[in-house]
Amino acid sequence: MTVVRILRRTTAEERAVVSRANGRKNAVIFAFVLMLAVAFIVCLGLGRFSVPALQTLRIMASRLTPLNLEATWSDKMESVILSVRLPRLVGAVLVGAALALSGATYQSLFKNPLVSPDLLGISSGACVGAAFAILLDFPYPLIQLSALGMGLFTVFLTTLIPKLFRNKSSLMLVLSGVIMSGFMSAILGIAKYVADPEDHLASIVYWMMGAFSNARLKNVLLVSPPMLVSMTVLLLLRWRINLLSLGDAEAKSLGVNVKRARALTILCSTVLTACAVCLCGTIGWLGLIVPHLGRLVIGQDNRHLLPMSAVLGALFLVIVDTLARNLTGSEIPLSIITGALGAPLFVWLLGRQKARIGDG
């Protein structure tokens, strides 16, 4: 009986320790959510036409809630906040969260810390779709739809290759993504070669570098439902993603339907990446770097890592978009800033990882 009591006491103590650790991690996530909210309000007011943060809050509260506040702001302030900056910052939150969440998911699923959201060639395919739409002088909504459709078609071809060779391993899927990325890059090179250098070529290159300059409320609302649904599904699956990262045999022994869980996870990550590329073009580094920052802050457990990555990705892209709007007279493409910030940050993360391995 004494042994049983000791075991029960030990189990209770372990549960209490785990509960306290989970509580601390949830508190950290909540703190970063508050930071995101503050950064969102502050960045709404920053620009060539600046608006104080308190005035920004009053404008949003008056127009987006039932509150009927006295108008102490000009019509120009309201137009800049609600019609120009709010859609692009909402888009930045969605895209940043989507790329970081899909990057963290892929890295855990394929057990590879160097995997990024365009693993299956979706970004290259989307660029091809957008490039040919630009060459045909399509309006911007059709450019978005073309990018989305070609991106999803590329992923379909990527998943078809392993079936043709009757090899459905994760390695074969990754290699198929590399093949399709190279093939789509070649087609994109042809599109840039035949493009008018004074008109179409600049538009193609600018779209490939990513920007929210064409983000409008209707475009954001168009892609937000599939993005929100996919994010919700991945967050609900985060415990199963933990089990999938242990390997197929271990996951099966723990009762996970490996084939269905992996397919659903890849589908949701693909939809997130496709919608992100459709909304603002391709953005490099974010889906690779942010999950590593999340692990540095919160650890490896996907139950906390996935929501943490989403919040960090949204915060990172809100700040990057604000820098892109304000650093120079003309807007800087997002991939230039993410590359300038991401490369040294990744070197720093590698240094920390090497030091940790050396200490161990």
ABEGO torsion letter per residue (X at the ends): XAAAAAAAAAAAAAAAAAAAAAAAAAAAAAAAAAAAAAAAAAAAABEABBBBAAAAAAAAAAAABABBBBBABBAAAAAAAAAAAAAAAAAAAAAAAAAAAAAAAAAAAAGBAABBAAAAGAAAAAAAAAAAAAAAGBBAAAAAAAAAAAAAAAAAAAAAAAAAAGBABAAAAAAAAAAAAAAAAAAAAAAAAABBAAAAAAAAAAAAAEBAAABBAAAAAAAAAAAAAAAAAAAAAAAAAAAAAAEAAAAAAAGBBAAAAAAAAAAAAAAAAAAAAAAAEBBBGAAAAAAAAAAAAAEABAAAAAAAAAAAAAAAAAAAAAAAAAABABBBBAAAAAAAAAAAAAAAAAAAAAAAAAAX
